[in-house]
Amino acid sequence: MDEKADQTRFESITHGSLDSLEVISLIKDFLEEEPNAEYRLLIGTDSHGKAGPHNNSSKTINLVTAVLVHRKGFGGKYFWLRKYVGNIHTLRDKIYAETMASIEFAGGFVPLLRKNLNGHSPNYLLEIHIDVGEHGDTREMIKEVVGMVTGSGFVAKTKPDAYAASYVADKHT
């Protein structure tokens, strides 16, 4: 993510269009406002565009990844970025694309955030929110995608606790 830092464009309702380093600076400032507070850094991806058995051609989906920083008892900030992914034929492809987008984002963004915090920030719990749940067509995929996330070294949350994906990212797809 270092080389792409200036090319990646995030959006924020409050701050408009930002690059990665601007987002990291805003998150750092937020964390440092109350260094003794409890924080959570949440990453989740949702997509728009139907993929299914009736779709025989390659389908492109609009993928939105949201990153939220939440201060317990206070609220938080969030930012999102958008990309388009093709070759999505099934619901499984779509869920995998969403999950991989979150894992890849976290793998690049989190080390950059840590580097910029220089070890002087409050601790935060990092979670990746996956847009799957016990109800609906995605229930049979829960173990697979949770395994992808935990195997990558992250904490996974599913619906109804996956609001970074199922609510925040969904709002911007």
ABEGO torsion letter per residue (X at the ends): XAAAAAABBBBBAAAEBBBAAAAAAAAAAAAAABAABBBBBBBBBBBBEBBBAABABBBBBBBBBBBBBBBBGAEBBBBBBBBBBBGBABAAAAAAAAAAAAAAAAAAAAAAAAAAAGGABBBBBBBBBBBBBABEAAAAAAAAAAAAAAAAGBBBBBOAAAAAAAAAAAAAX
